[in-house]
Amino acid sequence: DDNIKALQDQAERMAKLIPGIICATFSENKTDFYKDYDDRRKGNNFTLLVIFEDDKAMKVYMDHAEHDAFKKLVKPFLQGITVVDFWQDNFPEFAMFGHTMMSKGGLADPKPGGFNTK
């Protein structure tokens, strides 16, 4: 769908243009990971996940024109929204898919073995 692609492209644009974003992704919430998978979406069909360097970066994001552009694109499709903000001081390198994480511990960084999409 062109609308989903536009939202995915805007998430990638935010990751590249907004200072302090480690990564951003927009994708459909899946229910078919394995046989008899319980649908735990509670009406949330898509997720925008943004990972920041720190709380100051999240403030920059909240006030940034590229975030406003994302909100403008998504607004016609919103029936409800759930927002979860949290801080974790030992966020590991990770995979955006699945439950299994196999990585070194520590803060995310652009060094080999660290997680950084820029």
RARA-V991734 format. One record per backbone hydrogen bond with DSSP energy under -1.0 kcal/mol. CO is the residue of the C=O (numbers start at 1). NH is the residue of the N-H. Records with the same first field share a line. If there is no record, write none. Layout:
# RARA-V991734
CO: NH / NH
This chain:
# RARA-V991734
1: 5
2: 6
3: 7
4: 8
5: 9
6: 10
7: 11
8: 12
9: 13
10: 14
11: 15
12: 16
13: 17
14: 18
18: 21
20: 53
22: 117
23: 51
25: 49
27: 47
34: 37
41: 44
45: 29
47: 27
49: 25
51: 22 / 23
54: 58
55: 59
56: 60
57: 61
58: 62
59: 63
61: 64
64: 68
65: 69
66: 70
67: 71
68: 72
69: 73
70: 74
71: 75
74: 77
75: 78
111: 114
